[in-house]
Amino acid sequence: MTYDDQIEAAIADRDIDTLLKFAYGDTCRCTTVKGEPMCVCKMLAAALRSKVVPRALFENKIERVTSI
């Protein structure tokens, strides 16, 4: 399951707690791939912020990012 799939599944389940965990990290697992640091928590946060407005989660609302 990709990061985007995990975000979409949490949105479909209306799971605010999981979305908050994705936005602000839970446990960050970092490794190095070809000399570049790869952190799961940062990748989940980036995927979430491309789809959902994080601040609205604190009001128990899921607000999608809109493109202008």
N, C-alpha and C positions, 0 to 999 in steps of 0.2 A: 504494500500500500504506500503510495507516494505521500509527500507532505501535503499536497493539495487535496488528495483523497481523504486524508485524516481530518483536515479542516472542514471539507464538505460534509463528512460523516457527522462531525460534531455539530455543525450548523443544522443538518437535517434532524438530529436528535434534540436540538435546542439545548445542548449541554454547555451552559455558560461557564461552569467550573473548569471544564476541560479547555475551553477557548481561552480563559484567563491564564491557565497553566501554560498553554502554547504561547500566549502573548508575552508573558513575563517570566517564563522559565520555571522549571521544576528542578530537575537535575540535569546539568549540562554535561553531555558526553562529547568530549572533543578528541579527535584523532588528527593525524597528518596524512594527507593524500598528495603525493607528488610534491612535497614541500609546502603545501598549502594547508593551513588549519581548517578543519571541517568540524563545526559544532552543531549537533542536532538541535539544541535549543534555539540557536540563532537562525537556523534554516526554517524551523517551524514558525518562529516569530515573523520572519520575512514573508513566509507564505500566508500567514494569518493577516498581516497588515495589508497585503495586496487584495484581500477579499472582504475584510471586516474592519470597522472602525473600533479600535480597542477601547476608547473612552466610554462608549455606549454600553460596553459589557458591565461596567460598574453600576449601571442603572437597570441591569437585568434585561437589556435589549440587545438584539443582534441586528446591527445596521450595516448593510453592505456598502462597500466603497463604490461610488459612482464616478464614471469617467465624464469629463466635461469636454 
